[in-house]
Amino acid sequence: MTYVAGLRRIGDSPRYVLTLDDRVIEVLVEEEPLAFNVTIAGRAYEVATSRRHGARRREEGDKFTAGRWRLVAPLTGVVSEVRVAVGDTVAEGDILVVVEAMKMLNELRARVSGIADVVHIAARDRVEIGQTLVELREAIAP
């Protein structure tokens, strides 16, 4: 049986959100060059993907566009903690937001260094996949 599925990484962790039709399932995933090996409830599945397309999307999320970078929610959940405020200097890899989803805490990190320009969320806010959480601006050297 073949399914059309979506697979989205949660921050920098090995956890992913797998969407099958209208179901959302959080799973651990082993990446291989042209597929993901996914185990759900003891059953193994191989999900084929275009590695080249995924790599391009990841690279685009790792740089500033017009001097701005956005942290976008990779999953639906509730904001447990916001660790950045407007004006804070952020280093690549810093945890900006912690989102609780399916009883797990997910640390969402900056993929670039910059200055927090806009924080769109607060603790206990519900967030949806694709929602902008934090915007950073490029720090310009004096």
N, C-alpha and C positions, 0 to 999 in steps of 0.2 A: 504494500500500500504506500502511496506517495502523498505527502502533505506539502502544502506551501506554508513555509514557516518564516518568522522573523527572529533574529537573534541579535541582542543588544548587550554590550558589556556594561557591567556595573562598576563605574570608576576604574581603578587600576587593578582590581581584584580578578581572580580566575572565575568569578561568578558572572552569570549571564541571565538575562530575562528572555525566555523562549515564548513566542506567541504562536499558538495554533488555533486558527479560526478566532473565536472570541475568548479563548482561555489564555491566561498568563501564568507561566510556570518558571520559578527560579531554579536554575540548575548549575552544577559545576561542569566545566567544559574543558576537554583536552584539545588543543589546536594542532592541526597538521597542515601541510602545505595547501591542500585543496579541499579540506573538510574539517568538520568538528566532530569529535566523538563525544556523545552526550549519554549519560546514564540517568534514567529517571525511574525511581522505584524498582531498582534492580535490573531493569531492561536497558540494553545498549542500543543506541541509534547512531547512524552516521548521517550527518547533514552536510551535503555538498554546498560549496560556496565558491565564488570567484575571489580568490585571495587578492588579486590586483585591485579590484574595486574597493574592498575593505581597507586595504593599505592606503589608498588615495584618500578615503574619507577620514581616516585617522590622522593623516598628515595635515589635512585641511583644518582639523580641530586643534592642532598643535601650534598654530601661529596666529598672529594678529591680522585682522582684516580691517583696513582703513583705521589703524591705530587702536582697535578694540578687539577684545576676546570675550566670548560668552560661555559661562558654565551652563549647560543645558541638562535638564533632568533626564537621566537615562532610564528612569523607572517611575512608576506611580507610587506614592507613599505619603508619609507625614514627616515634616521637618522636625527632627529631634533636637538639633542644635545648629546654630549659625556661628561659625568661628571667625567671621570677618566682618568688619564695619567699613563704611565709606571712608576713604582716605588711608586705609591700611596698606602698607607695602606687602606684597605677596610674592613668595618665591615658588618656582616650579616645584610641584609635589606637595605643597602645603594643603592641608585639609581645610576646605572652605565651608562645607555644609555636611551634616550627617542626616541622612534620610532613613526612616524606619519603613521597611516594606516586608510584608509576610513575616513579621516578628524577627527581622534581622536588621542590624544597624549597618548602613552602607555609607562609607566615607567617600565623599566626592572631592577630588583634588584638582588643584590648578595645573594645567598643562603648560602654562607659560608664567613668566615672572612679570609683575606689573603692579599697578595701583588700583585698589577697589574703587570703582567709580559709581556703581549703582548696585544696591542689594535689594532685590525684588521680593524677598520672602522673609518671614520671621518664624521663630519656634512655634510649633503646633499648626503651621499652615499645611494644607493638603496640596501636593504638587502632582502634575501629570507629566507623562513622557513628552519630551520636547519643549517643556516650559523653560524659559530663561530664568535662572535663579540669581546669578551674579554676573556683573559685567566688569571687566578689568580694562584699564587703559594702559597703553604703553608708557613706561617711564622714560622720559627724555633726559639724557645726560646733560648737565649744565655746561 
